[in-house]
Structures are given as structure tokens and as C-alpha cells.
Amino acid sequence: MGFLSGPVTLECFRVDGEQPRQFGPEHVKTLKKFAIGQLETSSTDQADVGFLAGRHLLDLDFDLEKNVIGEALHCAVRIDTNQIPAAVRKAWLQMELAAATADSPTGRPTKVQRQEAREAVEARCEEEAQSGRFRKMQQWPVLWDARESILYFGGCSAAAGEQCCDLCTQAFDIKLEPLTAGRRAQE
């Protein structure tokens, strides 16, 4: 379970705003409310972000005994994306261009044929993204230490860290400020 199972690379964030001294059932309810799949995204291009209970990629079984450890709240953040790999896009484009130039005496596509091929590939990408065929799920452990007012994010991806901060800010009405190693040592 994330921070409880061994070494972790992490980012630290200072928690500002009204914070609990002790986590309780209301915090577990908030995790459930903002669990992955609970919030709808507006497009297939936008990532789905939500909390997990922390044991594995599909764990939505939030529980006070499992998610509250002493003065800390332990969970995970899952980020789901629909992104067609560039190599697949390129292959589809080559297939479209080959079909468009099959009857051409020169074998070279015109500007109009290239544009039509690009549009056909974009339409196929949208269709494949909606089907979920290229869905990628990633999870990162999160530990919020109430005593120290620090949130530990178990990853070093800037984009994932930002999405985690946005989710925590929205769910718990707090502000998170990056806490670098140098700043932490200085404090």
C-alpha cells in the first residue's frame, strides 16, 4: 500500500488552510466522494483524476482503519488518460495516404488528399479514445501528515503532482505549496 510497502520517490507539499488535527470519518467520506470515476470529465482528451483507497489500482474500498493511520491520511491518486500512441497515429496516416494514392499515377498524395487523410485519422483517434481501447491508468500514493502539515505525493511527475494538488484542493479546500528539500532543511 504505497508508503507502507517500501521505498518511495516523493514530492512534499506544505498544506495551508484549515486542517484537521485528527482525520476521521468525514475525511473518508470526502475520499469516497472524489474517488476515481465519481467526477465526469468534459472530453476524452482530458484526464480522469480521483482518489483510490490505496491497496491497488482498482481499490475503491475506503475505510477508516485502512486510510487513517495515526495522525495521517493515506490513500492514492489515480490518473486515467486516453492517448493514442504516436506510432499508431503515424501508421493510420500512412494507411490513409496509401489508400488515397492507390490510383494516382505518381503515387504521391496531393495537398487535399493529405488533409483528408489527417481528418480521417483524427476521427479514428476520437472514436478509439471513446471506446477506451488506449486507456492508461496510473496510481500514486499520497500521505497527508496532519501533525506536520505536509502532504507527501509518491511520484516525481510534475503533471501528476499538479493534478494531485488540484484534486486535494478541490476535495479538502486546502492550498498546497511545493516544499523543496532545501526549503525543508532550512526550516
N, C-alpha and C positions, 0 to 999 in steps of 0.2 A: 504494500500500500504506500506508494510514493515515498515520502520522507521516512517511513517506518521500515523500509526494506533494504537500505544500504546507502552507499554514496550517491550524492545528487549534485549536479551543477545547478546553481541557482542565482536569481536576482533578488535583491531586497528592496522593499518599498516602505517608506515611513508612512504610517497611517495617521491622517489628520481628520478631525471631525469628531462627532460624538461616538465614543467607543464603549463597548461593554467591559466591565471588569471580569465578568464571567460569561461564558457562552451558555445558552440554554435552548429550550425547545423552539423559541421564536426564531432563532438563527437557523435551525434545522429546517423549519418551515420555509424560510427565505431561500435556502438552498434548493428545496423542492420546487418552489415557485419559479426559480430561474434555472431549473435543470435543462439539460440539452433537449431540444425538441419542444419545449414549452412556449418559446417565443418564435413567432413566424418572421422569416426574412422576406424582404421585398422582391428579391430576384435570385436566380440560380447562380449568378456571379458572386453574390455576397456570401460570406462565410456564416455558418450557423455556429453560435457560441453559447455554451451553457455549462452548468456545474454537473459533476459526477460525484457519486458517493466515495470514490477513490480506490476501490479494490482492483477494478479492471475497466476496460474501455466501454463496457455496456452497463456498468453498475449504477443503477438509479435507486438503490435501496438505502435511503438516508436514515440514519438512526443516531440518537443522542449518544449512545455508548460508543458507537463506531466513529462518529465525526467530531466529538468533543473530547479532547484529551487534556486533562488538567485545565490550564488557562488558555488553551489553543484550540482553534477550529481547523480541522484537517479535512480536505476534500480534494477534488481535481477539477480542472477546466478542460473541456473537450472542444476542439475546433474542427468542424467539418467543412470541407471545401469541395467544390465541383470544378475541376480544372482539367481540360483536355490536354494531354501531353503534346508538346511542340512537335515531336516526331510524328505523332498520329495526325495532327493538323497538316503537316507537310505532305505526308503520304496521301491524305484525302485530296489535297490540292493537286498533286501530281496525277492522281487518277482522274480528276475532273478535267484537267488540261489535256490529258491523253485522249479522253473521250471526245472532247471538243475539237481536237485537231486530227481525228482519225480520218476524215475525208478531205483534209487540206492537202494540196499538192506540195506545199513547202514543209509541212509538219510543224510549223511554228504558230503559236497562238497569236491572235490579234489582241489589241487592247481591250476590245469589247468582250472577247472570249475569256481573257484573264479576269476581268471584273466579274463576269457571270460565274466563273469558277470560284472566286473568292466568296461571292454571295452564297453560292451553294454550300461551300464549306462552313461558313458561319451559321447557316440554317441547320446543317447537320450537327454542328457543335452544340447549338442551343437544344436541339432535340435529344442528343446524347446526355447533356447535362441534366435535363429534366428527368430522364429515365434513371439517373443515379448511377450509371454504369462506371463513371470515373470518380466516384465519391471517395474522398480521402479523409480518414478520421485520425486525429492525433489528440493525445491527452497529456497534460502537465500537472504534477502535484502542486498543491497550494497549502500552506500552513500559515495561519494568522495568529500570531502571538499577542494576546491582549495585554499581558504584563509589560512587554517591551514596546508595544505599539508598532510592530513590524509585520509586514506580510512577506512571506518567502514564496517566490514563484520558482518552481523546479524546472527551469529551462533558460536558455540564453538566446532565444529567438526574439528579436526586437518586436516583430509584428505580433507574435503570440503574447508577449509580455504586455503590449499595449492593449490587445483585446481582453486579456485577463483584467487589467486595470479598469477598462471601461465597464466590464461586467460587474466587478466588485463595487465600483462607484454607483452603478445603477441599482444594484441589489441592496446594498447596505448603506447607501447615502453617506459615503466617506470619500475623502480625497487621498489619493496615493501619490507620493513623491519619490522618485528614484533615489536610492540610498547607495552610493558607491562605496567601495572598500576603503578608499582614502577618507571619505567623509565619516564613515563609521569609526575608523581608527582615531580620527580627530575628536570625535565625540567621546 
